Amino acid sequence: MAMTDAQAEAPAEPAAPAIEHQMATEMADEVHEGQLHILPRNHAVMRMSEVQMAEKANAPLEDENDQTMLMNMGPSHPSTHGVLRLMLEMDGETVVRSKPVVGYLHTGMEKTGEALTYLQGPTNVTRMDYAAPLFNELAFSLAVEELLGIEIPPRATWIRMLMSEMNRISSHLLFMATNGMDLGAVSMMIYGWREREEVLRFFELVTGLRMNHNYIRPGGVAADLPDGWRDSVLRLLEILPPRLEEYDILMTGQPIWRERLQGVGVMRADEAIALSTTGPVLRSAGVPWDLRRDMPYLAYDEVEFDVVVGTYGDAFDRYAIRLNEIRESMRIVRQILDKMPKGNYRAADTKVTPPPRARIDESMEALIHHFKIFTEGFKVPEGEVYAAVESPRGELGCYIVSDGGPKPYRMHIRGPSFINLQTLPHMMSQGLIADAVAVISSVDPIMGEVDR
């Protein structure tokens, strides 16, 4: 199931797994031959508009031998993970062609970001991928800092890494819960939610909020880690391993679970690359691409971790990858605890960062500085920049064009959920309608970042 850096350089045939991660990796390599069906993709995508579909659905059959039926799945459907609509052409219970239709959420956050100052920006972007808000803030802040040409203190860098990996754990736990619910393992919804709550309690301790934190900001982070943060992390690292083993028993080794996922929603490596997919969807097809290792940012080149890679590119691989990435994130967090430096949690640049709260009561200059930076913002040199991070769903990028003012002239977010949704017609083609939910769930889309 998993491959390490050394195996990533091996030719065509996947090598044997090197990460011994309990049952998930062992059983993923036991998928019996003949269960995977590599299907032709030439006619997988439905290429008609919604208007054309409505007209065809209401028109009489032109060909009596044409027994296909057009139907909608969503946008009001509990298993489309938000307001996602799928136009399906069905032959009995088989999906012939399909087309994802997005735009029902339509938040307009990119345009909104062009009307907000760079200091207000994280408040806006944090609401896109609401399951991984800290990654949105991180990508935006890295882009702004590159335009400003400033470096943040080491402690701020490591705090960002800590919060990001904790957020990756909470996001994947949410996937475990909803994926289990989608496939009938209803108990998993309770257990996944239970563990995620522990992470959200840590976020509330650090940022004051469970979601939409506005904690990672240009220049560093909003506040230093509070007293007791280390004990909270250690408690979580103690709770999770036995719980993950329970997930293996409940799902990984369950015959019904494996029958529902193995050989379902197969995505080949060449298809995944051609469709620009990233994250677990790409890695499940055997492509060992992870920005933390291949294009390091923050201090990821100073910690050790393995990139978990699949073999078959099916829904089971995507499930097992996320389960094992939780373990890898825990491994990174343990190293962060040992290496967390002391010092300032934000850059000492008065043009970018507000003064300490205590100074405002003592100094009129500090009060004026605080007032101006929060009302007018800070100006950013002209230029354009793209910064990307490895979110739980893949490459999350932020592209900003600055005209020298206090607000972005243009802002665009590369949402991995939006890109990864392209794979649905290819994964679902010639599959059963009963497997459509499993395929959608395995992509793990967050519609907030699709209709941003």
VEXDREN-2710 file (C-alpha; in Angstrom, 1 decimal):
% VEXDREN-2710
k/r/px/py/pz
1/MET/0.0/0.0/0.0
2/ALA/2.7/2.5/1.0
3/MET/5.9/3.5/-0.7
4/THR/8.9/5.4/0.7
5/ASP/11.1/8.0/-1.0
6/ALA/13.5/5.3/-2.2
7/GLN/10.7/3.4/-3.9
8/ALA/9.4/6.5/-5.6
9/GLU/12.4/6.3/-8.0
10/ALA/11.7/2.7/-8.9
11/PRO/10.4/2.0/-12.4
12/ALA/6.9/1.1/-13.6
13/GLU/6.0/-1.9/-11.3
14/PRO/5.2/-0.8/-7.7
15/ALA/7.6/-2.1/-5.1
16/ALA/6.6/-3.9/-2.0
17/PRO/5.4/-1.6/0.9
18/ALA/8.1/-0.4/3.3
19/ILE/5.9/1.4/5.8
20/GLU/4.5/-1.2/8.2
21/HIS/1.2/0.5/9.2
22/GLN/-0.9/-2.2/10.9
23/MET/-3.6/-3.8/8.8
24/ALA/-4.3/-1.0/6.4
25/THR/-1.1/-1.4/4.4
26/GLU/-1.0/-5.1/4.7
27/MET/-4.5/-5.7/3.5
28/ALA/-4.3/-3.2/0.7
29/ASP/-1.7/-5.3/-1.0
30/GLU/-3.9/-8.4/-0.7
31/VAL/-6.6/-7.2/-3.2
32/HIS/-7.2/-10.3/-5.2
33/GLU/-6.6/-10.3/-8.9
34/GLY/-9.6/-9.9/-11.1
35/GLN/-11.4/-7.5/-8.8
36/LEU/-10.0/-4.4/-10.5
37/HIS/-11.6/-3.4/-13.8
38/ILE/-9.6/-1.0/-16.0
39/LEU/-12.3/0.6/-18.2
40/PRO/-12.2/2.7/-21.3
41/ARG/-12.7/6.4/-20.5
42/ASN/-13.4/7.8/-23.9
43/HIS/-17.0/8.5/-23.3
44/ALA/-17.1/8.9/-19.5
45/VAL/-17.8/12.6/-19.4
46/MET/-21.3/13.8/-20.2
47/ARG/-20.8/16.8/-22.6
48/MET/-24.2/18.6/-22.5
49/SER/-25.5/21.6/-20.7
50/GLU/-28.1/21.6/-18.0
51/VAL/-30.6/23.0/-20.5
52/GLN/-29.9/20.3/-23.0
53/MET/-30.3/17.7/-20.3
54/ALA/-33.7/19.0/-19.3
55/GLU/-34.8/19.1/-23.0
56/LYS/-33.6/15.6/-23.6
57/ALA/-35.2/14.3/-20.4
58/ASN/-38.6/15.6/-21.4
59/ALA/-38.4/14.7/-25.1
60/PRO/-39.7/11.4/-26.5
61/LEU/-37.2/8.7/-27.3
62/GLU/-35.7/9.1/-30.8
63/ASP/-34.4/5.5/-30.8
64/GLU/-36.5/2.7/-29.3
65/ASN/-33.3/0.8/-28.5
66/ASP/-31.9/3.6/-26.4
67/GLN/-32.7/2.5/-22.9
68/THR/-30.5/5.0/-21.0
69/MET/-32.1/7.3/-18.5
70/LEU/-31.0/10.8/-17.4
71/MET/-31.1/11.6/-13.7
72/ASN/-29.8/14.1/-11.1
73/MET/-28.0/13.2/-8.0
74/GLY/-27.9/16.3/-5.7
75/PRO/-27.4/19.1/-5.1
76/SER/-29.7/18.3/-2.1
77/HIS/-28.3/14.9/-1.3
78/PRO/-26.6/14.0/2.0
79/SER/-23.8/12.0/0.4
80/THR/-22.6/14.6/-2.2
81/HIS/-20.7/16.3/0.6
82/GLY/-22.3/19.6/0.1
83/VAL/-24.2/21.2/-2.7
84/LEU/-22.7/19.1/-5.5
85/ARG/-24.9/18.0/-8.4
86/LEU/-24.2/15.1/-10.6
87/MET/-25.9/14.7/-14.0
88/LEU/-26.0/10.9/-14.6
89/GLU/-26.8/8.9/-17.7
90/MET/-27.9/5.5/-16.5
91/ASP/-28.3/2.2/-18.3
92/GLY/-30.2/0.3/-15.7
93/GLU/-28.1/0.6/-12.5
94/THR/-24.9/1.3/-14.5
95/VAL/-23.5/4.8/-14.8
96/VAL/-22.7/5.3/-18.5
97/ARG/-21.7/9.0/-18.4
98/SER/-21.7/11.7/-15.8
99/LYS/-21.0/15.4/-15.2
100/PRO/-20.3/17.2/-12.0
101/VAL/-22.2/20.5/-11.8
102/VAL/-20.8/23.1/-9.3
103/GLY/-21.7/26.7/-8.4
104/TYR/-24.7/26.2/-6.1
105/LEU/-22.7/27.6/-3.1
106/HIS/-21.2/30.5/-4.9
107/THR/-19.5/32.4/-2.0
108/GLY/-17.4/34.7/-4.2
109/MET/-14.5/34.7/-1.7
110/GLU/-11.8/35.4/-4.3
111/LYS/-13.6/38.7/-5.3
112/THR/-14.3/39.5/-1.7
113/GLY/-10.6/39.1/-1.0
114/GLU/-9.8/41.9/-3.4
115/ALA/-11.9/44.3/-1.3
116/LEU/-10.2/43.4/2.0
117/THR/-6.8/44.4/3.3
118/TYR/-4.0/41.9/3.5
119/LEU/-4.5/41.8/7.3
120/GLN/-8.2/41.0/6.8
121/GLY/-7.4/38.4/4.2
122/PRO/-7.0/35.3/6.4
123/THR/-10.5/36.0/7.9
124/ASN/-11.9/35.5/4.4
125/VAL/-9.9/32.6/3.1
126/THR/-10.1/30.5/6.2
127/ARG/-13.8/29.9/5.4
128/MET/-13.1/28.2/2.0
129/ASP/-12.0/24.7/3.0
130/TYR/-13.7/24.8/6.3
131/ALA/-12.5/21.3/7.2
132/ALA/-8.8/22.6/6.9
133/PRO/-9.0/26.3/7.5
134/LEU/-5.5/26.7/8.7
135/PHE/-4.1/25.6/5.4
136/ASN/-6.1/28.4/3.6
137/GLU/-4.6/30.9/6.0
138/LEU/-1.1/29.5/5.5
139/ALA/-1.1/29.6/1.7
140/PHE/-2.4/33.2/1.8
141/SER/0.2/34.3/4.4
142/LEU/3.1/32.7/2.5
143/ALA/2.1/34.5/-0.7
144/VAL/1.9/37.9/1.1
145/GLU/5.2/37.3/2.9
146/GLU/6.9/36.5/-0.4
147/LEU/5.6/39.8/-1.9
148/LEU/6.7/41.7/1.2
149/GLY/10.1/39.9/1.2
150/ILE/10.0/39.3/5.0
151/GLU/11.1/36.3/7.0
152/ILE/9.2/35.1/10.0
153/PRO/10.9/34.0/13.2
154/PRO/11.7/30.2/13.6
155/ARG/9.1/29.8/16.4
156/ALA/6.3/31.1/14.1
157/THR/7.4/28.6/11.4
158/TRP/7.2/25.6/13.8
159/ILE/3.9/26.8/15.3
160/ARG/2.5/26.9/11.8
161/MET/3.8/23.4/11.1
162/LEU/2.3/22.1/14.4
163/MET/-1.1/23.7/13.6
164/SER/-1.1/22.5/10.0
165/GLU/-0.4/18.8/11.0
166/MET/-3.0/18.9/13.7
167/ASN/-5.4/20.3/11.2
168/ARG/-4.5/17.5/8.7
169/ILE/-5.3/15.0/11.5
170/SER/-8.7/16.6/12.2
171/SER/-9.5/16.7/8.5
172/HIS/-8.7/13.1/7.9
173/LEU/-10.6/12.1/11.0
174/LEU/-13.6/13.9/9.5
175/PHE/-13.1/11.9/6.3
176/MET/-13.1/8.6/8.3
177/ALA/-16.4/9.6/9.9
178/THR/-18.2/10.7/6.8
179/ASN/-16.7/8.0/4.6
180/GLY/-17.9/5.4/7.1
181/MET/-21.4/6.9/7.2
182/ASP/-21.6/7.0/3.4
183/LEU/-20.9/3.3/3.2
184/GLY/-23.1/2.1/6.0
185/ALA/-20.5/1.9/8.8
186/VAL/-22.7/4.2/10.9
187/SER/-20.7/3.7/14.1
188/MET/-17.7/5.2/12.4
189/MET/-19.4/8.6/12.2
190/ILE/-19.6/8.6/16.0
191/TYR/-16.0/7.5/16.5
192/GLY/-14.4/9.8/13.9
193/TRP/-16.3/12.7/15.3
194/ARG/-15.2/11.8/18.8
195/GLU/-11.5/11.9/17.9
196/ARG/-11.9/15.1/15.9
197/GLU/-13.4/16.8/18.8
198/GLU/-10.2/16.3/20.8
199/VAL/-8.2/18.1/18.0
200/LEU/-10.8/20.9/17.9
201/ARG/-10.5/21.4/21.7
202/PHE/-6.8/21.9/21.1
203/PHE/-7.5/24.5/18.4
204/GLU/-9.9/26.3/20.8
205/LEU/-7.2/26.4/23.4
206/VAL/-4.7/27.9/21.0
207/THR/-6.8/30.2/18.8
208/GLY/-10.0/30.6/20.7
209/LEU/-12.1/29.0/18.0
210/ARG/-12.9/25.5/16.8
211/MET/-13.0/26.5/13.1
212/ASN/-12.3/29.6/10.9
213/HIS/-9.4/30.7/13.2
214/ASN/-7.7/33.7/11.5
215/TYR/-4.7/32.4/13.5
216/ILE/-2.0/32.2/10.8
217/ARG/-1.4/35.8/9.5
218/PRO/1.1/37.6/7.3
219/GLY/4.2/38.0/9.5
220/GLY/3.6/35.0/11.8
221/VAL/0.7/33.9/14.0
222/ALA/-1.9/35.8/16.0
223/ALA/-0.7/34.7/19.4
224/ASP/1.9/32.5/21.0
225/LEU/1.0/29.0/22.2
226/PRO/-0.7/29.1/25.5
227/ASP/0.3/27.4/28.8
228/GLY/-0.5/23.7/28.7
229/TRP/-0.4/23.4/24.9
230/ARG/2.3/20.7/25.1
231/ASP/0.3/18.5/27.5
232/SER/-2.8/18.8/25.3
233/VAL/-0.8/17.6/22.3
234/LEU/0.8/14.7/24.2
235/ARG/-2.7/13.7/25.4
236/LEU/-3.9/13.6/21.9
237/LEU/-0.9/11.6/20.7
238/GLU/-1.6/9.1/23.5
239/ILE/-5.4/8.8/22.6
240/LEU/-5.1/8.3/18.9
241/PRO/-3.0/5.2/18.2
242/PRO/-5.4/2.7/19.9
243/ARG/-8.3/4.4/18.3
244/LEU/-6.8/4.1/14.9
245/GLU/-6.3/0.4/15.5
246/GLU/-10.0/0.2/16.3
247/TYR/-10.6/1.8/12.9
248/ASP/-8.6/-1.0/11.3
249/ILE/-10.7/-3.6/13.0
250/LEU/-14.0/-1.9/12.3
251/MET/-13.3/-1.1/8.6
252/THR/-10.0/-2.2/7.1
253/GLY/-10.4/-5.8/7.9
254/GLN/-14.1/-5.9/7.4
255/PRO/-15.1/-8.1/4.4
256/ILE/-18.1/-5.9/3.5
257/TRP/-16.0/-2.7/3.7
258/ARG/-13.4/-4.2/1.4
259/GLU/-16.0/-5.4/-1.1
260/ARG/-17.5/-1.9/-1.2
261/LEU/-14.1/-0.2/-1.9
262/GLN/-11.7/-2.5/-3.6
263/GLY/-11.8/-2.1/-7.3
264/VAL/-14.3/0.8/-7.1
265/GLY/-13.5/4.2/-8.6
266/VAL/-10.1/3.1/-10.2
267/MET/-7.9/6.0/-11.4
268/ARG/-4.7/5.2/-13.3
269/ALA/-1.6/7.2/-12.8
270/ASP/-1.6/8.7/-16.3
271/GLU/-5.2/9.7/-15.9
272/ALA/-4.6/11.3/-12.5
273/ILE/-1.6/13.3/-13.9
274/ALA/-3.5/14.4/-17.0
275/LEU/-6.4/15.7/-14.9
276/SER/-4.0/17.6/-12.6
277/THR/-5.1/15.8/-9.5
278/THR/-3.1/16.1/-6.3
279/GLY/-3.2/14.8/-2.7
280/PRO/-4.4/11.3/-1.8
281/VAL/-6.3/11.0/-5.1
282/LEU/-3.0/11.3/-7.0
283/ARG/-1.0/9.3/-4.5
284/SER/-3.5/6.4/-4.6
285/ALA/-2.6/5.9/-8.3
286/GLY/1.0/5.3/-7.3
287/VAL/2.4/8.8/-7.9
288/PRO/4.6/9.8/-4.9
289/TRP/4.0/13.5/-5.1
290/ASP/3.8/15.5/-1.8
291/LEU/4.7/19.2/-1.7
292/ARG/6.0/18.9/1.9
293/ARG/8.8/16.6/0.5
294/ASP/9.1/17.5/-3.2
295/MET/8.8/21.3/-2.8
296/PRO/9.5/21.9/0.9
297/TYR/8.1/24.9/2.7
298/LEU/8.2/26.0/6.3
299/ALA/10.6/23.5/8.0
300/TYR/9.4/20.2/6.5
301/ASP/12.9/19.5/5.2
302/GLU/13.9/19.2/8.9
303/VAL/11.5/16.5/9.9
304/GLU/11.3/12.9/8.8
305/PHE/8.1/11.4/7.4
306/ASP/7.0/9.0/4.7
307/VAL/4.8/9.8/1.7
308/VAL/2.1/7.1/1.7
309/VAL/1.4/5.9/-1.8
310/GLY/-1.2/3.5/-3.1
311/THR/-0.9/0.8/-5.8
312/TYR/-4.3/0.3/-7.4
313/GLY/-5.8/3.8/-7.5
314/ASP/-9.2/2.6/-6.1
315/ALA/-11.4/3.9/-3.3
316/PHE/-9.8/1.5/-0.8
317/ASP/-6.3/3.0/-1.5
318/ARG/-7.6/6.5/-1.0
319/TYR/-9.2/5.4/2.4
320/ALA/-6.0/3.6/3.6
321/ILE/-3.8/6.5/2.5
322/ARG/-5.7/9.0/4.7
323/LEU/-5.7/6.6/7.6
324/ASN/-2.0/6.2/7.4
325/GLU/-1.4/9.9/6.8
326/ILE/-2.9/10.5/10.3
327/ARG/-0.1/8.3/11.7
328/GLU/2.5/10.2/9.6
329/SER/1.2/13.5/10.9
330/MET/1.4/12.3/14.4
331/ARG/5.0/11.3/13.7
332/ILE/5.7/14.8/12.5
333/VAL/4.0/16.4/15.5
334/ARG/6.2/14.4/17.9
335/GLN/9.3/15.8/16.1
336/ILE/7.9/19.3/16.3
337/LEU/7.4/19.0/20.1
338/ASP/11.1/18.2/20.4
339/LYS/12.3/20.9/18.0
340/MET/10.0/23.8/18.9
341/PRO/12.3/26.8/19.4
342/LYS/11.8/29.7/21.7
343/GLY/11.5/33.3/20.6
344/ASN/9.0/35.6/19.0
345/TYR/5.9/34.3/17.4
346/ARG/5.7/37.0/14.7
347/ALA/8.1/39.2/12.7
348/ALA/9.3/42.3/14.5
349/ASP/8.3/44.5/11.5
350/THR/6.2/47.5/12.7
351/LYS/4.9/48.0/9.2
352/VAL/3.3/44.6/9.0
353/THR/2.6/43.4/12.6
354/PRO/0.6/45.3/15.2
355/PRO/2.2/46.3/18.5
356/PRO/1.9/44.0/21.5
357/ARG/-1.4/44.5/23.4
358/ALA/0.3/45.7/26.6
359/ARG/2.1/48.5/24.7
360/ILE/-1.2/50.0/23.5
361/ASP/-2.1/51.0/27.1
362/GLU/1.4/52.6/27.6
363/SER/2.3/54.3/24.4
364/MET/0.3/56.8/22.2
365/GLU/2.5/55.8/19.2
366/ALA/1.6/52.2/19.7
367/LEU/-2.1/53.1/19.9
368/ILE/-1.8/55.1/16.6
369/HIS/0.1/52.3/15.0
370/HIS/-2.5/49.7/16.1
371/PHE/-5.3/51.9/14.8
372/LYS/-3.7/52.6/11.4
373/ILE/-2.7/49.0/10.7
374/PHE/-6.2/47.7/11.4
375/THR/-8.1/50.4/9.6
376/GLU/-5.8/51.1/6.6
377/GLY/-3.7/47.9/6.4
378/PHE/-0.1/47.8/5.2
379/LYS/1.0/48.4/1.6
380/VAL/2.6/45.5/-0.3
381/PRO/5.1/46.1/-3.1
382/GLU/3.9/45.6/-6.7
383/GLY/4.3/42.1/-8.2
384/GLU/2.7/38.7/-8.5
385/VAL/3.3/35.5/-6.6
386/TYR/2.0/32.0/-6.2
387/ALA/2.5/30.0/-3.0
388/ALA/1.3/26.4/-2.5
389/VAL/0.9/24.1/0.4
390/GLU/0.0/20.4/0.8
391/SER/-3.5/20.5/2.2
392/PRO/-5.4/17.3/3.2
393/ARG/-7.0/17.3/-0.2
394/GLY/-3.9/18.2/-2.3
395/GLU/-2.1/21.2/-3.6
396/LEU/-3.8/24.4/-2.2
397/GLY/-2.3/27.4/-4.0
398/CYS/-2.8/31.2/-3.6
399/TYR/-2.0/33.5/-6.5
400/ILE/-1.9/37.2/-5.7
401/VAL/-1.3/40.3/-7.9
402/SER/-0.3/43.4/-6.0
403/ASP/-0.6/47.0/-7.4
404/GLY/1.4/48.4/-4.5
405/GLY/-1.7/49.1/-2.4
406/PRO/-3.0/47.7/0.9
407/LYS/-5.4/45.2/-0.9
408/PRO/-4.8/42.5/-3.5
409/TYR/-5.4/43.7/-7.0
410/ARG/-6.3/40.1/-8.0
411/MET/-6.5/36.9/-6.0
412/HIS/-7.1/33.4/-7.1
413/ILE/-7.1/30.2/-5.1
414/ARG/-6.2/26.8/-6.6
415/GLY/-8.7/24.6/-4.7
416/PRO/-7.7/20.9/-4.8
417/SER/-11.3/19.9/-4.4
418/PHE/-12.3/21.8/-7.5
419/ILE/-9.6/20.1/-9.6
420/ASN/-10.1/16.6/-8.1
421/LEU/-13.8/16.7/-9.0
422/GLN/-12.8/16.3/-12.6
423/THR/-12.0/12.7/-11.8
424/LEU/-15.6/11.7/-10.9
425/PRO/-16.9/10.9/-14.4
426/HIS/-13.8/8.8/-15.1
427/MET/-14.0/6.9/-11.8
428/MET/-17.8/6.3/-12.1
429/SER/-18.0/5.3/-15.7
430/GLN/-19.4/1.8/-16.2
431/GLY/-19.8/1.5/-12.4
432/LEU/-23.0/0.9/-10.4
433/ILE/-25.0/3.7/-9.0
434/ALA/-24.6/2.1/-5.6
435/ASP/-20.8/2.8/-6.0
436/ALA/-21.3/6.5/-6.9
437/VAL/-21.5/7.5/-3.2
438/ALA/-18.3/5.5/-2.4
439/VAL/-16.5/7.3/-5.3
440/ILE/-17.6/10.8/-4.3
441/SER/-16.7/10.1/-0.7
442/SER/-13.2/8.8/-1.6
443/VAL/-12.4/12.1/-3.4
444/ASP/-13.3/13.9/-0.1
445/PRO/-14.4/17.2/-1.7
446/ILE/-15.2/20.3/0.3
447/MET/-17.6/22.4/-1.6
448/GLY/-16.6/25.6/0.2
449/GLU/-13.3/25.7/-1.7
450/VAL/-15.0/24.5/-5.0
451/ASP/-17.4/27.4/-5.1
452/ARG/-15.1/29.9/-3.5
END
